């Protein structure tokens, strides 16, 4: 019987799979003389005696009610083995700031998030001329952005007027 259950580590994220296998182990020694049993045939009932002679001698002992006669009780030994495998997600390759910028520029929703985040930082005094040396570069960039929006709006209105 095999069971498998996936588990997630709460912080790191790799997936661990625990696989439990249960198997019956047949007897390995003779019930009468305790000699090792020969290998099983593969199918059928497991061996209890090492030879036909031991089987017959045990039968005769039981039949004669001799003291110390072997009373055979087949007891299954169940072996449980649990193997836990951890599957780590493939490492993501390092990406450059240019890759991030291109990904943001390809998505209007991402551009909106960046602009709203910048607006929040300015509104909460996280970004001030004293806190960041690039503050004035950002100010000039927003000027360029405003001019670009103006030009795009002019083009839109001209196209709309001609159609």
Secondary structure, DSSP 4 states (H G I P E B T S, - for coil): -EEEEEEE-TTT--EEEEEEEEEEE---B-TTT-PBPPPP-SSSSPP-SSSHHHHHHHHHHHHTT-TT-------PEEEEEEEEEEEPPPPPPP--HHHHHHHHHT-HHHHHHHHHHHHHHHHTTSS-TTT-TTHHHHHHHHHHHHHHHHHHHHHHHHHHHH-
